[in-house]
Amino acid sequence: MLDQNSNDKVINLRRMAAEHFQKAAWNQLLALDNYQKNNFIAAERFAQLSFDDQMNGVECAELADAEALIFLDLNIEEEY
């Protein structure tokens, strides 16, 4: 049961990371579109949202990596 819960947690964290990166990319496109239209206030807002989503994505990815390492360590210990 522990294995499935840990695996589900890693999958969930990776999915959350992907969603944040997807939002970051979308917000970056919106920022660029607003820069082209000389709407600098909106462009800066979207750029900041993009940056925030990028940082959240990195955090989720790092948590997923850490959780995966713990999962692997537990499995290795169980084998010995």
PyRosetta script that sets phi, psi and omega in degrees:
from pyrosetta import init, pose_from_sequence

init()
pose = pose_from_sequence("MLDQNSNDKVINLRRMAAEHFQKAAWNQLLALDNYQKNNFIAAERFAQLSFDDQMNGVECAELADAEALIFLDLNIEEEY")
pose.set_psi(1, -39.3)
pose.set_omega(1, 178.4)
pose.set_phi(2, -60.2)
pose.set_psi(2, -39.7)
pose.set_omega(2, -179.0)
pose.set_phi(3, -61.2)
pose.set_psi(3, -46.7)
pose.set_omega(3, -178.2)
pose.set_phi(4, -65.8)
pose.set_psi(4, -40.8)
pose.set_omega(4, 178.7)
pose.set_phi(5, -63.6)
pose.set_psi(5, -42.2)
pose.set_omega(5, 179.1)
pose.set_phi(6, -66.3)
pose.set_psi(6, -42.8)
pose.set_omega(6, 178.6)
pose.set_phi(7, -62.2)
pose.set_psi(7, -44.4)
pose.set_omega(7, 177.9)
pose.set_phi(8, -61.7)
pose.set_psi(8, -38.0)
pose.set_omega(8, -179.9)
pose.set_phi(9, -65.7)
pose.set_psi(9, -42.6)
pose.set_omega(9, 178.2)
pose.set_phi(10, -63.0)
pose.set_psi(10, -45.4)
pose.set_omega(10, 179.5)
pose.set_phi(11, -61.2)
pose.set_psi(11, -43.8)
pose.set_omega(11, 179.3)
pose.set_phi(12, -61.6)
pose.set_psi(12, -44.7)
pose.set_omega(12, 179.7)
pose.set_phi(13, -64.6)
pose.set_psi(13, -39.9)
pose.set_omega(13, 178.8)
pose.set_phi(14, -67.6)
pose.set_psi(14, -37.3)
pose.set_omega(14, 177.4)
pose.set_phi(15, -64.8)
pose.set_psi(15, -43.0)
pose.set_omega(15, 178.3)
pose.set_phi(16, -63.0)
pose.set_psi(16, -40.1)
pose.set_omega(16, 177.8)
pose.set_phi(17, -61.5)
pose.set_psi(17, -45.7)
pose.set_omega(17, -180.0)
pose.set_phi(18, -61.8)
pose.set_psi(18, -40.0)
pose.set_omega(18, 178.9)
pose.set_phi(19, -64.5)
pose.set_psi(19, -41.0)
pose.set_omega(19, 177.9)
pose.set_phi(20, -65.0)
pose.set_psi(20, -42.6)
pose.set_omega(20, 179.3)
pose.set_phi(21, -64.8)
pose.set_psi(21, -36.9)
pose.set_omega(21, 178.1)
pose.set_phi(22, -64.8)
pose.set_psi(22, -44.1)
pose.set_omega(22, 177.3)
pose.set_phi(23, -63.5)
pose.set_psi(23, -39.1)
pose.set_omega(23, 179.1)
pose.set_phi(24, -61.1)
pose.set_psi(24, -43.7)
pose.set_omega(24, 179.9)
pose.set_phi(25, -64.3)
pose.set_psi(25, -43.2)
pose.set_omega(25, 179.5)
pose.set_phi(26, -62.5)
pose.set_psi(26, -45.5)
pose.set_omega(26, 179.6)
pose.set_phi(27, -65.1)
pose.set_psi(27, -33.4)
pose.set_omega(27, 176.7)
pose.set_phi(28, -65.4)
pose.set_psi(28, -41.1)
pose.set_omega(28, 176.4)
pose.set_phi(29, -62.5)
pose.set_psi(29, -40.5)
pose.set_omega(29, 177.5)
pose.set_phi(30, -65.7)
pose.set_psi(30, -37.6)
pose.set_omega(30, 176.9)
pose.set_phi(31, -62.6)
pose.set_psi(31, -46.3)
pose.set_omega(31, 179.8)
pose.set_phi(32, -62.4)
pose.set_psi(32, -41.3)
pose.set_omega(32, 178.6)
pose.set_phi(33, -61.2)
pose.set_psi(33, -42.3)
pose.set_omega(33, 179.2)
pose.set_phi(34, -70.4)
pose.set_psi(34, -34.1)
pose.set_omega(34, 174.6)
pose.set_phi(35, -61.3)
pose.set_psi(35, -42.9)
pose.set_omega(35, 179.2)
pose.set_phi(36, -61.2)
pose.set_psi(36, -33.2)
pose.set_omega(36, -178.9)
pose.set_phi(37, -88.8)
pose.set_psi(37, 7.3)
pose.set_omega(37, -179.1)
pose.set_phi(38, 60.1)
pose.set_psi(38, 26.8)
pose.set_omega(38, 175.5)
pose.set_phi(39, -97.4)
pose.set_psi(39, 77.4)
pose.set_omega(39, -168.7)
pose.set_phi(40, -70.7)
pose.set_psi(40, -30.7)
pose.set_omega(40, 179.4)
pose.set_phi(41, -66.0)
pose.set_psi(41, -48.5)
pose.set_omega(41, 178.2)
pose.set_phi(42, -65.3)
pose.set_psi(42, -38.5)
pose.set_omega(42, 180.0)
pose.set_phi(43, -60.9)
pose.set_psi(43, -44.4)
pose.set_omega(43, 179.1)
pose.set_phi(44, -65.3)
pose.set_psi(44, -37.7)
pose.set_omega(44, 178.3)
pose.set_phi(45, -63.2)
pose.set_psi(45, -45.9)
pose.set_omega(45, 178.6)
pose.set_phi(46, -67.0)
pose.set_psi(46, -35.5)
pose.set_omega(46, 177.5)
pose.set_phi(47, -64.5)
pose.set_psi(47, -41.0)
pose.set_omega(47, 178.0)
pose.set_phi(48, -65.7)
pose.set_psi(48, -41.8)
pose.set_omega(48, 176.6)
pose.set_phi(49, -61.2)
pose.set_psi(49, -40.3)
pose.set_omega(49, 178.4)
pose.set_phi(50, -61.4)
pose.set_psi(50, -46.2)
pose.set_omega(50, 179.1)
pose.set_phi(51, -61.8)
pose.set_psi(51, -45.6)
pose.set_omega(51, 179.8)
pose.set_phi(52, -60.6)
pose.set_psi(52, -44.1)
pose.set_omega(52, 178.8)
pose.set_phi(53, -65.3)
pose.set_psi(53, -37.5)
pose.set_omega(53, 177.7)
pose.set_phi(54, -61.6)
pose.set_psi(54, -44.9)
pose.set_omega(54, 179.9)
pose.set_phi(55, -66.0)
pose.set_psi(55, -39.2)
pose.set_omega(55, 176.4)
pose.set_phi(56, -64.9)
pose.set_psi(56, -38.3)
pose.set_omega(56, 177.1)
pose.set_phi(57, -63.6)
pose.set_psi(57, -43.1)
pose.set_omega(57, 178.3)
pose.set_phi(58, -62.5)
pose.set_psi(58, -42.3)
pose.set_omega(58, 179.8)
pose.set_phi(59, -61.9)
pose.set_psi(59, -44.9)
pose.set_omega(59, 178.6)
pose.set_phi(60, -63.7)
pose.set_psi(60, -40.4)
pose.set_omega(60, 179.1)
pose.set_phi(61, -64.3)
pose.set_psi(61, -41.0)
pose.set_omega(61, 178.4)
pose.set_phi(62, -66.0)
pose.set_psi(62, -40.1)
pose.set_omega(62, 176.6)
pose.set_phi(63, -63.9)
pose.set_psi(63, -39.7)
pose.set_omega(63, 178.0)
pose.set_phi(64, -64.1)
pose.set_psi(64, -41.8)
pose.set_omega(64, 177.9)
pose.set_phi(65, -62.2)
pose.set_psi(65, -44.4)
pose.set_omega(65, 179.8)
pose.set_phi(66, -63.7)
pose.set_psi(66, -43.4)
pose.set_omega(66, 179.4)
pose.set_phi(67, -63.9)
pose.set_psi(67, -39.4)
pose.set_omega(67, 178.9)
pose.set_phi(68, -64.8)
pose.set_psi(68, -39.1)
pose.set_omega(68, 177.8)
pose.set_phi(69, -64.7)
pose.set_psi(69, -41.6)
pose.set_omega(69, 177.0)
pose.set_phi(70, -62.0)
pose.set_psi(70, -44.6)
pose.set_omega(70, 178.6)
pose.set_phi(71, -57.9)
pose.set_psi(71, -44.7)
pose.set_omega(71, 179.2)
pose.set_phi(72, -66.9)
pose.set_psi(72, -42.1)
pose.set_omega(72, 178.1)
pose.set_phi(73, -60.8)
pose.set_psi(73, -41.5)
pose.set_omega(73, 178.6)
pose.set_phi(74, -64.6)
pose.set_psi(74, -39.7)
pose.set_omega(74, 179.2)
pose.set_phi(75, -67.9)
pose.set_psi(75, -36.9)
pose.set_omega(75, 178.5)
pose.set_phi(76, -67.1)
pose.set_psi(76, -41.8)
pose.set_omega(76, 178.9)
pose.set_phi(77, -64.3)
pose.set_psi(77, -36.7)
pose.set_omega(77, 179.6)
pose.set_phi(78, -66.1)
pose.set_psi(78, -30.6)
pose.set_omega(78, -178.6)
pose.set_phi(79, -73.1)
pose.set_psi(79, -24.9)
pose.set_omega(79, -178.0)
pose.set_phi(80, -94.9)
pose.dump_pdb("model.pdb")
